[in-house]
Amino acid sequence: MARKKQKKSDTAFPPEPDDDLLWGINPVHEALVARSLSEILVVRGKGGPRIQEIVDLARTNGVRLRFVEQNRLGVVPGCRHQGVVARRAETVFLSLDRLLVDLVEEGSADSRLLVLDSIQDPRNLGSILRSALAAGFRHIILTRERSAPVSGTVARTSAGALAHLKLCQVVNLVETLKELQQQGFWSYGAVVTEDATSIYETDFSGKVALVIGSEGKGIRPLVKKSCDHLITIPMQSNFDSLNVSVAAAVIMFEIVRPR
């Protein structure tokens, strides 16, 4: 009997992993510490002090723990899981009021907020969140519509940072910026225009809300009009574009540099 010819579409792309999964010792441990996991799978027979620490912490925190054969982890072949895979719990979003209260409770006169307007690539979102935590931006506002969901891809790309951030989703970003202004925040919209102020000439003292726009179109027009200041990263005249995650990182670290 002749073999059935395999369609090209069947082999063109490897299967995608479950997007609620995290893998690797560091990402799983970070998420476990932040109590943002619902289940952990460990390869049967896999040992070592770091794996044991995850096992002990899972038992202490009451997280479901299963020891399985390697082919039952649910990840694609070749995945560098280090013997441990975890399923994320549902992402918890704070209300805007609760987010602002949390900032006040931190007791800092120079509060920092990162506002993301329609970031659509989950890997860009994860990279931005990783840089945000490193720069001390622990409170993040996301748009509910036109934004990438906070998925396993975002969590994995953030390298564990997501588990340490406070997130808020809003429907109307223009109204949100007005509320932030009433709470004493100055909003700075990142743009690529010559008439914007260089980040190296901007006074970022006081309460700062940094607004970063989408990969293609940047900040939406009405949101841009609602910003107190428009800022830009000076670049060579024959090059005027950076990846959004890179641009966000540059600006965030410039904001915190004088502090």
Backbone as numpy.savetxt, mean C-alpha at the origin, in Angstrom:
# Nx Ny Nz CAx CAy CAz Cx Cy Cz
-4.71 -43.46 -30.91 -5.56 -42.27 -30.91 -4.68 -41.03 -30.91
-4.99 -40.10 -31.79 -4.18 -38.88 -31.88 -4.35 -38.04 -30.63
-3.25 -37.44 -30.20 -3.31 -36.56 -29.04 -4.04 -35.27 -29.38
-4.77 -34.76 -28.44 -5.46 -33.49 -28.63 -4.43 -32.37 -28.63
-4.47 -31.56 -29.66 -3.53 -30.45 -29.76 -3.81 -29.42 -28.69
-2.78 -29.05 -27.96 -2.96 -28.09 -26.88 -3.03 -26.68 -27.44
-4.02 -25.95 -27.00 -4.18 -24.58 -27.46 -3.08 -23.70 -26.88
-2.66 -22.74 -27.70 -1.61 -21.82 -27.24 -2.05 -21.06 -26.01
-3.35 -20.71 -25.95 -3.85 -19.94 -24.82 -3.78 -20.71 -23.52
-3.69 -22.07 -23.59 -3.61 -22.88 -22.39 -2.25 -22.80 -21.73
-1.23 -22.42 -22.49 0.14 -22.45 -21.96 0.83 -21.09 -21.99
0.16 -20.09 -22.50 0.82 -18.79 -22.67 1.16 -18.14 -21.35
0.30 -18.33 -20.33 0.51 -17.66 -19.05 0.42 -18.67 -17.92
1.27 -18.52 -16.88 1.17 -19.41 -15.73 -0.08 -19.10 -14.93
-0.60 -20.05 -14.17 -1.79 -19.79 -13.36 -1.51 -18.73 -12.31
-2.52 -17.92 -12.02 -2.38 -16.88 -11.01 -2.66 -17.46 -9.63
-1.90 -17.05 -8.59 -2.18 -17.51 -7.24 -3.43 -16.82 -6.69
-3.99 -17.41 -5.66 -5.10 -16.78 -4.94 -4.62 -15.42 -4.44
-5.37 -14.36 -4.78 -4.88 -13.02 -4.45 -5.11 -12.63 -2.99
-5.63 -13.55 -2.18 -5.72 -13.32 -0.74 -4.53 -13.92 0.00
-3.58 -14.49 -0.74 -2.47 -15.19 -0.10 -1.23 -14.30 0.02
-0.52 -14.49 1.11 0.82 -13.94 1.32 1.77 -15.12 1.47
3.03 -14.93 1.12 3.99 -16.00 1.33 5.36 -15.43 1.65
6.17 -16.25 2.27 7.49 -15.81 2.71 7.46 -15.47 4.18
8.58 -15.74 4.86 8.63 -15.60 6.32 8.39 -14.16 6.77
9.07 -13.19 6.15 8.94 -11.81 6.62 7.53 -11.24 6.41
6.95 -11.32 5.20 5.59 -10.78 5.02 4.56 -11.45 5.94
4.66 -12.78 6.09 3.70 -13.48 6.94 3.88 -13.06 8.40
5.12 -12.95 8.84 5.36 -12.56 10.23 4.83 -11.15 10.50
5.09 -10.21 9.58 4.62 -8.83 9.76 3.10 -8.79 9.84
2.44 -9.51 8.96 0.98 -9.52 8.96 0.43 -10.22 10.21
1.14 -11.21 10.68 0.72 -11.93 11.88 0.83 -11.03 13.11
1.90 -10.27 13.19 2.07 -9.33 14.31 0.94 -8.30 14.32
0.53 -7.88 13.12 -0.54 -6.89 13.01 -1.93 -7.51 13.09
-2.01 -8.81 13.30 -3.28 -9.53 13.45 -4.18 -9.36 12.23
-3.58 -9.47 11.04 -4.36 -9.29 9.81 -4.43 -10.56 8.97
-4.31 -11.73 9.63 -4.36 -13.01 8.93 -5.51 -13.86 9.48
-6.07 -14.70 8.59 -7.12 -15.61 9.03 -6.63 -17.05 9.11
-5.54 -17.38 8.38 -5.06 -18.75 8.35 -3.60 -18.78 7.91
-2.84 -19.72 8.46 -1.44 -19.91 8.07 -1.22 -21.37 7.71
-0.56 -21.59 6.57 -0.19 -22.92 6.13 1.33 -23.07 6.22
1.79 -24.14 6.84 3.22 -24.42 6.96 3.50 -25.78 6.34
4.55 -25.84 5.53 4.92 -27.11 4.90 5.28 -28.12 5.99
4.66 -29.27 5.93 4.90 -30.32 6.93 6.38 -30.70 6.93
6.97 -30.70 8.13 8.38 -31.04 8.27 9.31 -29.86 8.18
8.78 -28.69 7.80 9.62 -27.49 7.69 9.89 -26.94 9.08
11.17 -26.69 9.38 11.52 -26.23 10.72 12.40 -25.00 10.71
13.01 -24.71 11.84 13.87 -23.54 11.98 13.26 -22.54 12.95
14.10 -21.71 13.57 13.61 -20.78 14.59 12.59 -19.76 14.06
12.74 -19.32 12.83 11.82 -18.29 12.32 10.45 -18.89 12.01
10.44 -20.11 11.47 9.17 -20.80 11.25 8.51 -21.08 12.60
9.29 -21.50 13.58 8.73 -21.81 14.89 8.15 -20.56 15.55
8.79 -19.42 15.33 8.26 -18.17 15.88 6.89 -17.86 15.30
6.73 -18.10 14.00 5.43 -17.89 13.36 4.40 -18.86 13.92
4.78 -20.10 14.08 3.86 -21.11 14.63 3.42 -20.72 16.03
4.37 -20.34 16.88 4.04 -19.97 18.26 3.15 -18.73 18.31
3.46 -17.74 17.48 2.68 -16.50 17.48 1.26 -16.76 16.96
1.14 -17.63 15.96 -0.19 -17.97 15.44 -1.04 -18.62 16.54
-0.45 -19.52 17.28 -1.18 -20.18 18.36 -1.55 -19.19 19.46
-0.65 -18.27 19.77 -0.93 -17.26 20.79 -2.07 -16.34 20.37
-2.08 -15.97 19.07 -3.09 -15.03 18.57 -4.39 -15.72 18.13
-4.42 -17.03 18.22 -5.63 -17.74 17.84 -5.88 -17.79 16.34
-4.81 -17.72 15.54 -4.93 -17.80 14.08 -4.90 -19.27 13.67
-5.81 -19.67 12.80 -5.86 -21.05 12.35 -4.53 -21.45 11.73
-4.02 -22.62 12.13 -2.70 -23.08 11.69 -2.85 -24.48 11.13
-2.33 -24.69 9.91 -2.39 -26.02 9.29 -1.02 -26.42 8.75
-0.66 -27.68 8.94 0.58 -28.22 8.39 0.19 -29.10 7.21
0.71 -28.77 6.04 0.28 -29.43 4.81 1.48 -29.83 3.96
1.23 -30.68 2.98 2.27 -31.01 2.00 2.49 -29.78 1.10
3.68 -29.70 0.53 4.05 -28.52 -0.24 3.09 -28.26 -1.40
2.57 -29.32 -2.01 1.68 -29.13 -3.15 0.27 -28.69 -2.75
0.03 -28.50 -1.46 -1.29 -28.05 -0.99 -1.26 -26.61 -0.48
-0.19 -25.88 -0.79 -0.08 -24.50 -0.32 -0.96 -23.53 -1.12
-1.27 -23.88 -2.36 -2.13 -23.03 -3.17 -1.40 -21.96 -3.95
-0.06 -22.03 -3.99 0.72 -21.05 -4.74 1.25 -21.70 -6.02
1.68 -20.86 -6.95 2.14 -21.37 -8.24 3.51 -22.04 -8.09
3.84 -23.01 -8.95 5.16 -23.64 -8.90 6.27 -22.60 -9.05
7.34 -22.78 -8.29 8.45 -21.85 -8.37 8.34 -20.67 -7.43
7.21 -20.56 -6.73 7.02 -19.46 -5.79 7.97 -19.62 -4.60
8.65 -18.55 -4.23 9.61 -18.58 -3.11 8.88 -18.36 -1.79
8.20 -19.38 -1.33 7.34 -19.24 -0.15 8.06 -19.51 1.17
9.26 -20.09 1.12 10.07 -20.40 2.31 9.34 -21.33 3.28
8.35 -22.04 2.77 7.67 -23.02 3.62 6.47 -22.49 4.39
6.09 -21.24 4.13 4.95 -20.69 4.88 4.11 -19.79 3.97
2.81 -20.02 4.00 1.84 -19.24 3.23 0.70 -18.87 4.16
0.14 -17.67 3.97 -0.95 -17.23 4.85 -2.07 -16.63 4.03
-3.27 -16.73 4.58 -4.43 -16.10 3.97 -4.78 -14.84 4.75
-4.91 -13.74 4.02 -5.19 -12.45 4.66 -6.62 -12.39 5.17
-6.78 -11.73 6.30 -8.12 -11.40 6.76 -8.62 -10.21 5.95
-9.91 -9.95 6.02 -10.47 -8.83 5.28 -9.86 -7.52 5.77
-9.51 -6.65 4.83 -8.90 -5.36 5.18 -9.89 -4.50 5.96
-9.41 -3.93 7.05 -10.24 -3.06 7.88 -9.96 -1.60 7.50
-11.00 -0.88 7.13 -10.87 0.53 6.80 -11.48 1.37 7.92
-10.76 2.41 8.32 -11.28 3.34 9.32 -12.16 4.38 8.64
-13.10 4.92 9.38 -13.82 6.09 8.88 -12.88 7.28 8.90
-13.21 8.34 8.16 -12.37 9.52 8.15 -12.27 10.12 9.55
-13.38 10.16 10.26 -13.37 10.70 11.63 -12.43 9.90 12.52
-12.49 8.58 12.42 -11.64 7.73 13.25 -10.17 7.89 12.88
-9.91 8.05 11.59 -8.53 8.26 11.14 -7.96 9.55 11.73
-8.77 10.61 11.72 -8.32 11.90 12.24 -8.12 11.83 13.75
-9.01 11.12 14.44 -8.84 10.94 15.88 -7.56 10.19 16.18
-7.26 9.19 15.38 -6.04 8.41 15.56 -4.81 9.29 15.39
-4.85 10.22 14.43 -3.75 11.16 14.24 -3.58 12.06 15.45
-4.70 12.54 15.99 -4.65 13.41 17.17 -4.05 12.65 18.36
-4.45 11.39 18.49 -3.96 10.59 19.61 -2.46 10.34 19.54
-1.90 10.45 18.33 -0.44 10.31 18.20 0.29 11.48 18.86
-0.40 12.62 18.98 0.15 13.77 19.69 1.20 14.55 18.93
1.25 14.43 17.60 2.25 15.15 16.82 1.66 16.44 16.27
2.41 17.52 16.36 1.96 18.80 15.79 2.13 18.82 14.28
2.98 17.93 13.77 3.25 17.86 12.33 2.69 16.56 11.76
1.38 16.42 11.80 0.75 15.20 11.30 0.93 15.08 9.80
1.04 13.84 9.33 1.24 13.59 7.90 0.21 12.59 7.40
-0.44 12.94 6.30 -1.41 12.08 5.65 -1.02 11.87 4.20
-1.21 10.67 3.69 -1.02 10.41 2.28 -2.39 10.16 1.66
-2.72 10.93 0.62 -4.01 10.83 -0.04 -3.77 10.32 -1.46
-4.34 9.17 -1.80 -4.11 8.55 -3.11 -5.38 8.64 -3.95
-5.27 9.38 -5.05 -6.41 9.61 -5.93 -6.38 8.65 -7.12
-7.09 7.54 -6.98 -7.31 6.61 -8.09 -6.05 5.89 -8.57
-5.23 5.40 -7.64 -4.11 4.54 -8.02 -4.67 3.19 -8.45
-4.42 2.78 -9.68 -5.12 1.62 -10.24 -4.27 0.36 -10.37
-2.97 0.49 -10.33 -2.11 -0.68 -10.44 -1.79 -1.18 -9.03
-2.15 -2.42 -8.70 -1.92 -2.91 -7.33 -0.45 -2.94 -6.93
0.45 -3.15 -7.89 1.87 -3.15 -7.55 2.37 -1.73 -7.26
1.87 -0.77 -8.00 2.20 0.62 -7.67 1.68 0.98 -6.29
0.45 0.56 -5.99 -0.14 0.85 -4.69 0.69 0.22 -3.58
1.08 -1.04 -3.76 1.91 -1.70 -2.76 3.25 -1.02 -2.56
3.87 -0.59 -3.65 5.17 0.09 -3.56 5.03 1.44 -2.84
3.95 2.16 -3.13 3.71 3.44 -2.46 3.53 3.23 -0.95
2.77 2.22 -0.58 2.54 1.95 0.84 3.84 1.55 1.55
4.69 0.83 0.85 5.98 0.45 1.43 6.83 1.70 1.72
6.86 2.62 0.76 7.61 3.87 0.95 6.96 4.75 2.01
5.62 4.73 2.06 4.91 5.55 3.04 5.30 5.16 4.46
5.31 3.87 4.74 5.69 3.43 6.08 7.13 3.82 6.39
8.02 3.66 5.41 9.43 3.99 5.62 9.61 5.48 5.90
8.77 6.32 5.28 8.89 7.77 5.46 8.07 8.29 6.64
7.32 7.42 7.29 6.56 7.85 8.46 5.14 8.30 8.16
4.64 8.02 6.96 3.24 8.31 6.63 2.42 7.06 6.95
1.85 7.01 8.13 1.15 5.81 8.58 -0.36 5.86 8.34
-0.87 7.01 7.91 -2.30 7.17 7.71 -2.56 7.46 6.23
-3.35 6.62 5.60 -3.54 6.66 4.15 -5.03 6.80 3.82
-5.35 7.73 2.93 -6.70 7.87 2.42 -6.73 7.42 0.97
-7.67 6.53 0.64 -7.82 6.00 -0.71 -9.21 6.35 -1.24
-9.31 6.51 -2.53 -10.63 6.67 -3.13 -11.29 5.29 -3.26
-12.59 5.25 -3.01 -13.30 3.98 -3.07 -13.48 3.50 -4.51
-13.73 4.44 -5.40 -13.92 4.11 -6.81 -12.62 4.36 -7.58
-12.44 3.68 -8.68 -11.31 3.86 -9.59 -9.95 3.55 -8.95
-9.95 2.81 -7.86 -8.70 2.47 -7.20 -8.52 0.96 -7.17
-7.28 0.53 -7.16 -7.01 -0.90 -7.04 -7.48 -1.39 -5.67
-8.11 -2.55 -5.61 -8.49 -3.09 -4.29 -7.25 -3.43 -3.48
-7.40 -3.38 -2.18 -6.27 -3.71 -1.30 -6.21 -5.23 -1.20
-5.48 -5.81 -2.12 -5.46 -7.25 -2.33 -4.16 -7.87 -1.82
-4.06 -9.19 -2.05 -2.82 -9.87 -1.70 -1.64 -9.35 -2.49
-1.87 -8.98 -3.75 -0.79 -8.41 -4.56 -0.27 -7.13 -3.93
-1.18 -6.28 -3.45 -0.78 -5.05 -2.78 0.00 -5.38 -1.51
-0.50 -6.32 -0.74 0.17 -6.68 0.51 1.56 -7.24 0.26
1.67 -8.12 -0.75 2.98 -8.71 -1.03 3.97 -7.66 -1.53
3.50 -6.75 -2.41 4.39 -5.72 -2.94 4.81 -4.74 -1.86
3.96 -4.55 -0.87 4.31 -3.62 0.21 5.33 -4.21 1.17
5.66 -5.50 1.00 6.68 -6.18 1.82 6.36 -6.11 3.31
5.08 -6.22 3.65 4.69 -6.22 5.06 4.26 -4.87 5.58
4.48 -3.80 4.82 4.14 -2.46 5.30 2.64 -2.28 5.50
1.84 -2.90 4.64 0.39 -2.73 4.71 -0.14 -3.05 6.10
0.43 -4.04 6.74 -0.07 -4.47 8.05 0.13 -3.41 9.14
0.96 -2.42 8.88 1.27 -1.41 9.90 0.66 -0.04 9.60
-0.20 0.03 8.58 -0.77 1.30 8.16 -2.24 1.39 8.54
-2.73 2.62 8.73 -4.15 2.86 8.97 -4.76 3.37 7.67
-5.77 2.66 7.17 -6.36 2.98 5.87 -7.78 3.50 6.01
-8.13 4.42 5.11 -9.47 4.98 5.06 -9.88 5.08 3.60
-11.11 4.68 3.28 -11.63 4.83 1.93 -12.73 5.89 1.93
-12.68 6.78 0.95 -13.68 7.84 0.86 -14.30 7.84 -0.53
-15.54 8.33 -0.61 -16.25 8.41 -1.88 -15.95 9.72 -2.59
-15.97 10.83 -1.84 -15.81 12.16 -2.42 -14.51 12.78 -1.91
-13.48 12.77 -2.73 -12.18 13.26 -2.29 -12.16 14.77 -2.15
-12.94 15.48 -2.96 -13.01 16.94 -2.85 -13.54 17.34 -1.48
-14.63 16.70 -1.06 -15.19 16.99 0.26 -14.24 16.57 1.38
-13.52 15.48 1.14 -12.55 15.02 2.14 -11.44 16.05 2.34
-10.95 16.63 1.25 -9.91 17.65 1.36 -10.43 18.88 2.10
-11.68 19.24 1.87 -12.27 20.37 2.61 -12.30 20.07 4.11
-12.66 18.83 4.45 -12.69 18.44 5.86 -11.29 18.47 6.46
-10.31 18.02 5.71 -8.93 18.06 6.20 -8.47 19.49 6.41
-8.83 20.39 5.51 -8.46 21.80 5.65 -9.09 22.40 6.90
-10.33 22.00 7.21 -10.98 22.48 8.43 -10.28 21.95 9.68
-9.60 20.82 9.54 -8.87 20.24 10.66 -7.42 20.74 10.73
-7.09 21.74 9.91 -5.77 22.35 9.98 -4.73 21.77 9.05
-5.12 20.91 8.13 -4.17 20.34 7.18 -4.00 21.24 5.97
-2.78 21.29 5.46 -2.48 21.92 4.17 -2.32 20.80 3.16
-3.06 20.90 2.06 -3.01 19.84 1.05 -2.06 20.23 -0.08
-1.20 19.29 -0.46 -0.20 19.50 -1.50 -0.43 18.48 -2.60
-0.82 18.96 -3.79 -1.07 18.07 -4.91 0.16 17.93 -5.78
0.60 16.70 -6.02 1.78 16.44 -6.85 1.38 16.42 -8.32
2.00 17.29 -9.11 1.68 17.41 -10.54 2.97 17.48 -11.36
2.80 17.40 -12.68 3.94 17.54 -13.59 3.67 18.75 -14.47
3.82 19.94 -13.91 3.62 21.17 -14.66 4.68 22.19 -14.26
5.05 23.04 -15.20 6.11 24.01 -14.95 5.71 25.10 -13.97
4.39 25.36 -13.87 3.97 26.45 -12.99 3.81 26.02 -11.53
3.99 24.72 -11.25 3.92 24.24 -9.87 5.23 24.56 -9.15
5.17 24.59 -7.83 6.34 24.92 -7.02 7.22 23.69 -6.82
8.52 23.86 -6.93 9.45 22.76 -6.70 9.31 22.25 -5.28
9.40 20.94 -5.11 9.33 20.38 -3.76 10.50 20.85 -2.90
11.59 21.26 -3.55 12.77 21.71 -2.82 12.67 23.18 -2.40
11.60 23.85 -2.83 11.37 25.24 -2.46 10.07 25.40 -1.68
9.49 24.30 -1.25 8.19 24.31 -0.57 8.37 24.13 0.93
7.63 24.91 1.69 7.62 24.79 3.15 6.56 23.76 3.54
6.99 22.61 4.01 6.07 21.55 4.38 5.82 21.49 5.89
6.01 22.58 6.59 5.79 22.56 8.03 4.30 22.49 8.34
3.96 22.07 9.55 2.56 21.95 9.94 1.96 20.63 9.50
0.64 20.58 9.51 -0.07 19.36 9.12 -0.12 19.24 7.60
0.34 18.11 7.10 0.49 17.93 5.64 -0.39 16.79 5.15
-1.14 17.06 4.08 -1.85 16.01 3.34 -1.29 16.00 1.93
-0.52 14.99 1.60 0.09 14.88 0.27 -0.85 14.10 -0.65
-1.20 14.71 -1.79 -2.14 14.09 -2.73 -1.36 13.59 -3.95
-1.47 12.30 -4.22 -0.82 11.67 -5.37 -1.90 11.14 -6.31
-1.77 11.44 -7.59 -2.77 11.05 -8.57 -2.48 9.73 -9.26
-3.34 9.35 -10.17 -3.25 8.06 -10.85 -2.07 8.01 -11.82
-1.77 6.77 -12.27 -0.61 6.54 -13.11 -0.66 7.30 -14.43
-1.81 7.37 -15.04 -1.90 7.98 -16.37 -2.25 9.44 -16.36
-3.36 9.79 -15.68 -3.89 11.14 -15.75 -3.52 12.02 -14.57
-2.93 11.44 -13.55 -2.57 12.24 -12.38 -3.79 12.58 -11.54
-3.70 13.66 -10.79 -4.80 14.09 -9.94 -5.95 14.58 -10.81
-7.17 14.19 -10.47 -8.33 14.63 -11.23 -8.52 16.15 -11.09
-9.06 16.80 -12.13 -9.15 18.28 -12.15 -9.81 18.89 -10.92
-10.94 18.39 -10.48 -11.62 18.99 -9.32 -10.83 18.79 -8.03
-10.16 17.65 -7.94 -9.31 17.39 -6.77 -8.12 18.36 -6.78
-7.56 18.56 -7.98 -6.43 19.48 -8.12 -6.81 20.89 -7.68
-8.00 21.34 -8.08 -8.46 22.67 -7.69 -8.66 22.80 -6.19
-8.91 21.68 -5.53 -9.17 21.70 -4.10 -7.90 21.70 -3.26
-6.76 21.46 -3.89 -5.48 21.44 -3.16 -5.05 22.87 -2.84
-4.42 23.05 -1.68 -3.91 24.37 -1.30 -2.69 24.75 -2.14
-1.85 23.77 -2.43 -0.62 24.02 -3.19 -0.41 22.91 -4.20
0.17 23.26 -5.35 0.57 22.28 -6.34 2.10 22.23 -6.36
2.64 21.05 -6.26 4.09 20.89 -6.16 4.56 19.93 -7.24
5.86 20.01 -7.56 6.40 19.15 -8.60 7.85 18.79 -8.29
8.31 17.71 -8.90 9.71 17.28 -8.77 10.47 17.85 -9.96
11.44 18.72 -9.75 12.21 19.25 -10.89 12.98 18.14 -11.58
12.90 18.13 -12.91 13.61 17.11 -13.70 14.29 17.75 -14.88
15.14 16.99 -15.55 15.79 17.47 -16.74 14.73 17.88 -17.77
15.02 18.92 -18.55 14.04 19.48 -19.46 13.54 18.50 -20.51
14.36 17.50 -20.83 13.94 16.54 -21.86 13.32 15.27 -21.27
13.00 15.33 -19.98 12.38 14.17 -19.33 11.47 14.67 -18.23
10.19 14.32 -18.30 9.25 14.90 -17.35 8.32 13.85 -16.74
8.81 12.63 -16.57 7.92 11.60 -16.05 8.66 10.61 -15.18
8.07 10.28 -14.02 8.56 9.23 -13.15 7.41 8.28 -12.86
7.73 7.02 -12.60 6.71 6.10 -12.12 6.08 6.69 -10.87
4.76 6.52 -10.72 4.04 7.17 -9.64 4.56 6.74 -8.27
4.97 5.48 -8.13 5.47 5.04 -6.83 6.82 5.67 -6.51
7.64 5.87 -7.53 8.94 6.53 -7.33 8.72 7.99 -6.97
7.84 8.67 -7.70 7.56 10.08 -7.43 7.01 10.26 -6.02
6.09 9.39 -5.62 5.52 9.49 -4.27 6.60 9.34 -3.21
7.52 8.40 -3.42 8.59 8.19 -2.44 9.50 9.41 -2.35
9.88 9.97 -3.49 10.75 11.15 -3.49 10.11 12.29 -2.70
8.83 12.54 -2.95 8.16 13.66 -2.29 7.98 13.40 -0.79
7.59 12.20 -0.43 7.39 11.90 1.00 8.68 12.07 1.78
9.79 11.61 1.25 11.04 11.75 1.98 11.52 13.19 2.01
11.18 13.98 0.99 11.52 15.40 1.03 10.69 16.13 2.09
9.44 15.71 2.25 8.58 16.32 3.27 9.14 16.09 4.67
9.63 14.89 4.91 10.11 14.57 6.28 11.56 14.95 6.49
12.30 15.27 5.43 13.72 15.55 5.57 14.04 16.65 6.58
13.36 17.81 6.54 13.70 18.86 7.53 13.28 18.52 8.95
12.49 17.49 9.14 11.98 17.18 10.46 12.88 16.20 11.20
